[in-house]
Amino acid sequence: MAVICLIGSMLFDDGVTDDQRFLLNAHGISLLTQVGLADLGISEKLEDGPVMPRDERIRALQAAH
């Protein structure tokens, strides 16, 4: 599930879609990753890295609407 949300986040960031559900789903990437890792027995908190769309992209979409 985390990978699906990550792909959606990148599609949103790249401008392939303006569907704000992709942005909303991106907020769940960290939690879903932690749940998946816990299923594998990994409890260490890892850095998420750049999984969210850029602020500039979010502002541009909000300005257009």
C-alpha positions, 0 to 999 in steps of 0.5 A: 500500500505504501508503494502505491501511495508513493507512486501516486505522490510522485505522479502528483508531484510531476504534474501527471495528475491534479487529483488532490486524493494523491496528495492526501494519500501521500500523508499515509506513506510513513505510517504504512511503511512502518506497519509493513516493516513491523510485519517483517519484524523491523521496529527501527524508525527509518527516515522517510526521505522525499516522499511528499510532493514539493511545496511549490507543486502543492501551492501551484495547484491551490492557486489554480483552484 
